[in-house]
Amino acid sequence: MKLRTLLFSTSVAVIAAQAASANEELREWAAETFAPLPSTIPALNENPVTPAKIDLGKALFFDPRMSASGVFSCNSCHNLATGGDDNMPTSIGHGWQKGPRNSPTVLNSVFNTAQFWDGRAADLAEQAKGPVQAGVEMANTPDNVVATLNSMPQYVDWFKASFPDEADPVTFDNFAKAIEAYEATLITPAPFDAWLNGDDNALNAEQLAGLELFLDKGCTTCHNGVNIGGNGYFPFGLIEKPGADILPEGDKGRFAVTETADDEYVFRAAPLRNIDQTAPYFHSGLVWDLKVAVQIMAESQLGEELTDQEADQIVAFLGTLTGDMPEVTYPMLPVETATTPRPTGEVMP
Amino acid sequence: MKLRTLLFSTSVAVIAAQAASANEELREWAAETFAPLPSTIPALNENPVTPAKIDLGKALFFDPRMSASGVFSCNSCHNLATGGDDNMPTSIGHGWQKGPRNSPTVLNSVFNTAQFWDGRAADLAEQAKGPVQAGVEMANTPDNVVATLNSMPQYVDWFKASFPDEADPVTFDNFAKAIEAYEATLITPAPFDAWLNGDDNALNAEQLAGLELFLDKGCTTCHNGVNIGGNGYFPFGLIEKPGADILPEGDKGRFAVTETADDEYVFRAAPLRNIDQTAPYFHSGLVWDLKVAVQIMAESQLGEELTDQEADQIVAFLGTLTGDMPEVTYPMLPVETATTPRPTGEVMP
C-alpha cells in the first residue's frame, strides 16, 4: 500500500471512529430519556389481545354505523391514511358541529400514559367510549351501539370468537376493548428506533444535530419515553403564555378533569411520533407549520429563542420519528338487517 | 351389483340428468338476457388503465382532502366496506346537508351504460367530477382540487407516472380519469356468474326458482345485461305510480336532464349486483326491506302481485348477485405541505 493511501485510509478510519464514538455518546445520552418501540404488541390491562379481537376491533374502528348518523367511524378523525388524524384544527362531527380540540393520532397511542389532551381516559378502551357518545362527534348511545351490533349476526359471531368465555359478549365494554386491541397494533417503527437500537446510518448529521439540540435545550423534560411525549402533564406557557390565537382562553385543559387551580392550561405533553404527518398542531390545532410549532414551544416552555438553523435541525430530528405504517386491509363489514337501528342525522337539542 | 342398487343408481342418474337438462334450459334462457362479468377490467373511453393510474385513483378515492371540509372522500358515500354505498336514504354532505338521491354502489358501476340515477354522466370519469363540486356533497372546486394536488409532491409524481405523455398532468380531468380507472377494478364476481358460466352447483333450488320467476314475470325487461340493470331508462310507476312515501313528487328524474315530458319520473333501472348489501332502496332510499322493494317493483312496473313465496324466491335469486369484493389495501396518502389549501367547513350561501 502506498503511504498516501495509507494515510488517507487512516484518517478516514479515524474520522469514522470519532463519528462512531460521538454517535455512541449521543446514543447513551438519548437512552437515558427515550426508549425504542418494543417489537411486540404491549400487554393491555384486563384485555388479552388475540387475532380474533384485533379483527373485530378493526371492523368496529372502520364502521360508520357506530355513529348515530352513519357518517363517522373512529377512522374519520383518526384516519390511518393520513397519519392517524384528520388534518384539521378541530374535527367536524354530528350536525356539522366542531369538536373543542385537535384530534390526536391513534398511531402508537397505546404507549401514552393516558388518553385525550387532558388525560381524562386511563387507557384506549376508556378513550374509545368517549367520541362515540359525544354529541359533537358520533352522537350515539351505548344502548344503540349494542343494538346495532346485535342486529348483525356476523358481529355477534365475531364478539363470541373474541370473548369466548363470556355468555353475553356483545357489550359496550367489549366494543371498547376490541377497539383498544386493534389500536394497540397500530405501531410505526421509525428511523429513530433503528438508531436507538444501534444503527448509526439511520440518522444523518442534521438529524443528529437536531437530536442533540432536543436533548440539550431541555425539550426532553416533557417529551421523553417511548412516544417522545404522551406521558406527563405540563402547563402550556410555562415561561411565557402564548396568545389566544394559539391557546384559547376558554379551554383550561386538565383543570376540567382535576378542578385544581394548578391544572389551569395544563395539557398532556403531545407524543411526537409521526408529528410531521399530523399538522395542524397543539390542542387548539391553530398552528400549521411544524417549525413554527417548535419555535413556539421553545419560547413558551423553555424561554429559548431558537436560531433558524436550530429550528430546522430539530424539525429534521422530528422527521426521524415518522415510521412505517402497518399495512391495513380494508375490512368487509357485516350487512345490516331488518332490526338494525336506522341512521339519523337529527341533532338533539 | 344387486338389482335394488342398480335401480336406485339409475333413478338417481335419471333425476340428475333431468336436473342438468333443466339447468341447461334455464341457463340458455338466462343467457339471452344476462351476461356474466368479464374476467378482465373493461377498456375505458380514452383512458388506458395502468397499475400506476389505478394506485393514484385509489389514493384519490380515499382522500378526504378532495372535499372542501376535509371530511368527505368518494369512499364516504361509496364505502367499500359496506357494499360500495353508505347505507342511508340520502347521503349527508357538506354543512350536514342532505343529498337529493340515494347513493348508488360504486361496485361494478363501470358496466352501467351511464352514471347517476338519471344517467346524466356518460361514464365514471364524468361522474367523478360531480360530487366533488356539488355544494351539498364535497363542495370543492376544480381549481382547489388541482391546487391541493399540486401542493403535495408525492401526488405530482403519481400523476406524472399515471399520465407519462403529458407535460402538465395534474388536471381535474386526469383526477377524474384516475378515479375512473380505480373504480373500473371494483368488480365482484358472484355465484350467479359462476352459474351462468356453467357451474350447476352455484345456485340452489330456491335461487333457481327465483331466477325463473325473475325471467318469467318480466323483471328482465328493465333489469338485464351484465349488471342486471343500469343500462336503460324507465318510468318508475309504469303500471301504478307508488305514493310520495316512495316516489317523492319533487324529483322528476331524467326529466331534469332531457326536459322531455316523457321523461317525468323516469330513472335508470337500478343495477342489481350486491343489492342485498345496499339497503335502503330506490332513488329515494325510502324502502329498507329488499322483499318489500321487490313487491313494490312487481306492482308498480308489472302490475303483478307476487305471492309471499314468489317474493322470497326472487330475493333468494338476488342474493346470488352478491359477489366477492376485491381485497383493498388501505392507501397511505401524501402529507400536506405549507401550500396545501386549508380545509374549510364553511357553507357558502
Interface residues (C-beta under 8 A of the other chain):
Chain A: F62 D63 P64 R65 S69 G70 V71 S76 N79 L80 A81 T82 G83 D86 N87 M88 I92 G95 W96 K98 D276 Q277 A279 W288 D289 M325 E327 V328 T329 Y330 P331 M332 L333 V335 E336 A338 R342 P343 G345 V347
Chain B: F62 D63 P64 R65 S69 G70 V71 S76 N79 L80 A81 T82 G83 D86 N87 M88 I92 G95 W96 K98 D276 Q277 A279 W288 D289 M325 E327 V328 T329 Y330 P331 M332 L333 V335 E336 A338 R342 P343 G345 V347
